[in-house]
Amino acid sequence: MQSQSVLELRAGPLILIFDPSNAFIRYIRWGGQELVRAIYGAVRDHNWATIPSAVTNLKTQVRNDSFQITFDVLCREGEVDYFWRGTIRGEMSGKVSYIFDGEARSKFKRNRIGLCVLHPMEDCSGRACAIEHVDGSREIGRFPKTISPEQPFFDIRAIEYGQVQVRCEGETFEMEDQRNWGDASFKTYSTPQRLPKPAAVRVGQKVRHEVTVTLSEEPRVVIADRPKFACPIIGERVDLDLSSADFAIRLEQAARSKRPLHIAFTFSNDRELKQLASATKRIRPKVAAWLVYNKHETCTSAKSIRAAEKALKSKAPFAGGTREWFVDLNRQRPSKDYPAMLVYGATPHIHQPDFTTMIENIAGLAYAPESAKQFSDKPVIVSPITLSAPNVPWAVALISRLAQTGNVHSLTFAEPVDLRLGDFEPKYVLATQSSHPLLAQALAMVDAKGRRKTLVSNFTDAALTVSINAKEHTLAPRSVSLPGA
């Protein structure tokens, strides 16, 4: 066929180009952001050589916000004689589909036949994504930040990141990190590398693949089967100043609570520690953790921790750190042999008190436990979390995000937050992903018996339709919903 220029196409809000010389679609973009680098068909022989493609019979129907393109491709070289027909559609809803329908005209051996998807390196590197596997299970992971020597994901049916889903039908797909070979992309392809190759191809043998790229401008939440994380203890904090004569009275009052206690105490000498030990032995509170502060230290020293451990002789874990923000710990990083967990407080409205800022800051608060891994091999306690007013939807999302760092032992809110779980005692939190985390987020929990309970927060002032694992649910304004309940 005669050489033709590339076509710029639109599928609703999506923009992309089609290259008629090789039947590639490239640079699927939305609002200037590149979502998919390329989708193309490939025939690769037993030596991994890519057989040249001759594109003929090209037919295009192009409108302002949709299109359909059909064409024939002949791949012929040496023993290989392979024909495939391509159909590419773009819909005004923001959906693009690419169909590869092929048939062998000769007998040969191949390593790969079918569609490949390239994900852009700079937009995807280190980015969270949700994988739907061929068995229907779901996994939350990340594109590798640095070059992965092995395939990041296997047995792929679909992958979601940001507001785009890429679904691959017709065979089992997996992903490789093409940066290993100097390419600026991650590739989702078939056939899986674990299968024997080269594979024999007989005359008349057919392959049909379809890749669909779908933009979702409405919230979509994925709740994964893996990974799962230990559910943080949500405790009740009691603050004791051991220099005060009435600290034992406060401890006795707190011990009546049915919730696990985070006993935060401030001391300045060994005598005060002995007095606390004596009061604890008499009152016998249910302690989830001891939060140790020295009146003369910005961040609790290892020496102060060891003095508290020696005096109290408690089996409950100890934590040291600051009543203030993570910045204090980050600037006075404890040594690797620090004998306790770390504790710091959080105030999501410290710079701006509005609710929107608080929602934005959920993601920021999750970075502190992640960063703490750089200087401590022990989990953190986030306490106290101070809100301008108790807000259950916000708390639900925060618990989910903190749990998914895998580095949070427990947390307390300055004002108790009731999740209304009844007799359900969560043991694990499942990984979740929201395409619109400023609108809706989910907390998915599993108890010791394997029962599941999911809470979904709607942060908006209006009813919100959210797709949760591909099933639509309507959430009331500024609320926490229990889908399916």
SULGIGI-V68190 format. One record per helix or strand of 3 or more residues. SS is the DSSP state (H for helix, E for strand). FROM is the first residue (numbers start at 1). TO is the last residue. If there is no record, write none. Layout:
BEGIN
SS/FROM/TO
SS/FROM/TO
END
This chain:
BEGIN
E/7/11
E/14/19
E/24/30
E/33/45
E/53/62
E/67/77
E/80/91
E/95/104
E/108/120
H/121/124
E/128/133
E/138/142
E/156/161
E/164/169
E/173/177
H/178/181
E/185/189
E/199/201
E/206/215
E/220/230
E/233/241
H/247/254
E/261/267
H/270/283
E/287/294
H/302/312
E/317/321
H/326/331
E/341/346
H/355/372
E/380/385
H/392/403
E/408/413
E/426/434
E/440/447
E/452/458
E/464/468
E/471/475
E/479/481
END
